[in-house]
């Protein structure tokens, strides 16, 4: 996010980060410790608990039921080489879409994109990671309660898993509906 007058400079920085990330050991160690601290504090936060329980209840497949932020054990094992490998395999020009929204002249925006990100030519490995079955549980009209003694806050999570991505015409409808309900 940037002001219109800073678009060119901002995209130059984004292009530099994508094409030549520094991957400093000290930065990695700091971010890893922050993630571990967040995972350690998570069980004290009702929202954190609700998100984790919802995923486990909504999905049969471990790939989707597992928390997005991982576990302490998983994060502890991560190395800087793992991050570099992930960047190499996933942060590739042929897997990236740039969207510019705002008070921007279209021709100017295209020119800036071509002069910055247009030079980025990386390709992701041809082997696509198999998506696998989502494994949605089909239980309906079920209420689950998670007791968090001494909690001063309650969280209500209501959800239903739909696979709108497989039916592309309804994907954006589902995204918008989800934003409205949140």
JORARA-V771644 format. One record per helix or strand of 3 or more residues. SS is the DSSP state (helix for helix, strand for strand). FROM is the first residue (numbers start at 1). TO is the last residue. If there is no record, write none. Layout:
ss | from | to
SS | FROM | TO
SS | FROM | TO
This chain:
ss | from | to
helix | 4 | 19
helix | 25 | 42
helix | 46 | 58
helix | 62 | 65
helix | 72 | 77
helix | 80 | 90
helix | 93 | 95
helix | 106 | 119
helix | 164 | 166
helix | 168 | 181
